[in-house]
């Protein structure tokens, strides 16, 4: 069994999103989402800063984020509300 370290449970999701920072926008897919954070799939995590705004147009969501982990094509973020 995997230990659950998250404060809030995450829902599996498959929504298009955008990583926005300094006038740049990188497309991503939101793989799962909770009240406190999300896992994002990206073509490459290279060049994505520690802090950015996650935009999910389908839900009219614009939330500032901080990266908490990075893997090959995924990054985990914590929402800074």
HELIX and SHEET records of a PDB file:
HELIX    1   1 UNK A   57  UNK A   59  5                                   3    
SHEET    1   A 7 UNK A  11  UNK A  21  0                                        
SHEET    2   A 7 UNK A  24  UNK A  33 -1                                        
SHEET    3   A 7 UNK A  37  UNK A  41 -1                                        
SHEET    4   A 7 UNK A  74  UNK A  79 -1                                        
SHEET    5   A 7 UNK A  61  UNK A  70 -1                                        
SHEET    6   A 7 UNK A  51  UNK A  56 -1                                        
SHEET    7   A 7 UNK A  11  UNK A  21 -1                                        
END                                                                             
